[in-house]
Amino acid sequence: MFGLGTTELIVIGVIVFLIFGAKRIPEIGKGLGGVQAGQKRNNPGRYRQS
């Protein structure tokens, strides 16, 4: 995944946690999930499951 290892992902997660706080992280995740679902819905050929 973009050449990121476990340590880098943990550091990014901690930074996001410190910036946004525990209450906002689920809201951000829900928003990103909605964007991804919208992209899959609008481009069905690009996101085929094999």
N, CA and C of each residue as an Amber inpcrd file, in Angstrom:
protein
   150
   0.8490000  -1.1820000   0.0000000   0.0000000   0.0000000   0.0000000
   0.8870000   1.2350000   0.0000000   1.2530000   1.7330000  -1.1220000
   2.0510000   2.9400000  -1.2940000   3.4160000   2.8270000  -0.6330000
   3.8960000   1.6350000  -0.3740000   5.1940000   1.4610000   0.2360000
   5.2550000   1.8450000   1.7070000   4.1150000   1.9130000   2.3680000
   4.0920000   2.2680000   3.7860000   4.1000000   1.0020000   4.6300000
   4.9530000   0.9950000   5.6230000   5.0220000  -0.1380000   6.5280000
   4.1150000   0.0680000   7.7280000   4.1190000  -0.9140000   8.6050000
   3.2750000  -0.8690000   9.7940000   3.6310000   0.3160000  10.6810000
   4.8990000   0.5660000  10.8670000   5.3250000   1.6710000  11.7300000
   4.8420000   3.0150000  11.1930000   4.9620000   3.2190000   9.8940000
   4.5180000   4.4770000   9.3030000   3.0170000   4.6560000   9.4570000
   2.2530000   3.5870000   9.2520000   0.8010000   3.6770000   9.4060000
   0.4090000   3.9840000  10.8500000   1.1220000   3.4110000  11.8120000
   0.8370000   3.6970000  13.2150000   1.1390000   5.1600000  13.5330000
   2.2490000   5.6710000  13.0320000   2.6040000   7.0780000  13.2640000
   1.5560000   7.9960000  12.6500000   1.1160000   7.7040000  11.4410000
   0.0760000   8.5050000  10.7950000  -1.2130000   8.4490000  11.6050000
  -1.5820000   7.2590000  12.0920000  -2.7800000   7.1210000  12.9120000
  -2.7030000   7.9360000  14.1900000  -1.5520000   7.9340000  14.8440000
  -1.3780000   8.7070000  16.0760000  -1.4800000  10.2010000  15.7870000
  -0.8890000  10.6470000  14.6950000  -0.9570000  12.0680000  14.3360000
  -2.3960000  12.4780000  14.0540000  -3.1280000  11.6510000  13.3130000
  -4.5330000  11.9460000  13.0280000  -5.3290000  11.9940000  14.3280000
  -5.0630000  11.0580000  15.2260000  -5.7540000  11.0240000  16.5180000
  -5.4820000  12.3020000  17.3080000  -4.2470000  12.7520000  17.3130000
  -3.8980000  13.9620000  18.0590000  -4.5070000  15.2180000  17.4460000
  -4.5780000  15.2570000  16.1220000  -5.1160000  16.4450000  15.4580000
  -6.6350000  16.5300000  15.5950000  -7.3250000  15.4300000  15.3230000
  -8.7860000  15.4730000  15.2610000  -9.4680000  15.0330000  16.5480000
  -8.8170000  14.2600000  17.3670000  -9.4360000  13.7920000  18.6040000
 -10.2860000  12.5510000  18.3790000 -10.6010000  11.8950000  19.4790000
 -11.3160000  10.6160000  19.4070000 -12.7570000  10.7640000  18.9230000
 -13.3840000  11.8840000  19.1620000 -14.7980000  12.0460000  18.7910000
 -14.9950000  12.2660000  17.2970000 -14.0210000  12.8780000  16.6270000
 -14.1900000  13.1900000  15.2110000 -13.7320000  12.0920000  14.2770000
 -12.9030000  11.1760000  14.7370000 -12.3520000  10.1380000  13.8590000
 -13.4510000   9.2660000  13.2360000 -14.4720000   8.7990000  13.9890000
 -15.5370000   8.0180000  13.3390000 -16.2950000   8.8160000  12.2730000
 -16.4880000  10.1050000  12.5040000 -17.1680000  10.9410000  11.5100000
 -16.3450000  11.0390000  10.2270000 -15.0430000  11.1950000  10.3710000
 -14.1620000  11.2860000   9.2120000 -14.1750000   9.9630000   8.4490000
 -14.1110000   8.8460000   9.1670000 -14.1540000   7.5280000   8.5280000
 -15.4510000   7.2950000   7.7780000 -16.5550000   7.7180000   8.3790000
 -17.8530000   7.5620000   7.7200000 -17.9090000   8.3890000   6.4440000
 -17.3630000   9.5860000   6.4950000 -17.3420000  10.4420000   5.3090000
 -16.4910000   9.8560000   4.1960000 -15.3170000   9.3370000   4.5530000
 -14.4460000   8.7260000   3.5390000 -15.0790000   7.4670000   2.9580000
 -15.7610000   6.6970000   3.7950000 -16.4540000   5.5080000   3.2950000
 -17.5680000   5.8720000   2.3280000 -18.2610000   6.9630000   2.6140000
 -19.3190000   7.4300000   1.7150000 -18.7710000   7.8640000   0.3680000
 -17.6230000   8.5120000   0.3910000 -16.9820000   8.9280000  -0.8630000
 -16.5960000   7.7020000  -1.6810000 -16.0090000   6.6990000  -1.0240000
 -15.5990000   5.4900000  -1.7350000 -16.8110000   4.7550000  -2.2970000
 -17.8830000   4.6740000  -1.5330000 -19.0980000   4.0090000  -2.0240000
 -19.6660000   4.7490000  -3.2270000 -19.6380000   6.0750000  -3.1890000
 -20.1190000   6.8640000  -4.3230000 -19.2870000   6.6350000  -5.5640000
 -17.9770000   6.5210000  -5.4010000 -17.1120000   6.2640000  -6.5510000
 -17.3890000   4.8850000  -7.1350000 -17.5940000   3.9000000  -6.2800000
 -17.9010000   2.5560000  -6.7820000 -19.2370000   2.5440000  -7.5120000
 -20.1970000   3.2920000  -7.0070000 -21.5100000   3.3360000  -7.6210000
 -21.4560000   4.0250000  -8.9800000 -20.6270000   5.0720000  -9.1070000
 -20.5610000   5.8350000 -10.3480000 -19.6390000   5.2160000 -11.3970000
 -18.7360000   4.3380000 -10.9810000 -17.7840000   3.7030000 -11.9000000
 -17.7740000   2.1910000 -11.6950000 -18.8540000   1.5110000 -12.0240000
 -18.9280000   0.0720000 -11.7060000 -17.8960000  -0.7710000 -12.4520000
 -17.4890000  -0.3950000 -13.6240000 -16.5280000  -1.1920000 -14.3750000
 -15.1210000  -1.1200000 -13.8000000 -14.8140000  -0.0460000 -13.1520000
 -13.4780000   0.1440000 -12.6020000 -13.2570000  -0.6500000 -11.3220000
 -14.3010000  -0.9040000 -10.5730000 -14.1900000  -1.5780000  -9.2780000
 -14.8170000  -2.9700000  -9.3190000 -14.4450000  -3.7350000 -10.3300000
 -14.9390000  -5.1020000 -10.4290000 -14.2940000  -5.9870000  -9.4120000
 -15.0710000  -6.8720000  -8.8320000 -14.5120000  -7.8460000  -7.8930000
 -14.1260000  -9.1000000  -8.6610000 -12.9330000  -9.5770000  -8.4240000
 -12.4550000 -10.7620000  -9.1390000 -12.6180000 -11.9800000  -8.2800000
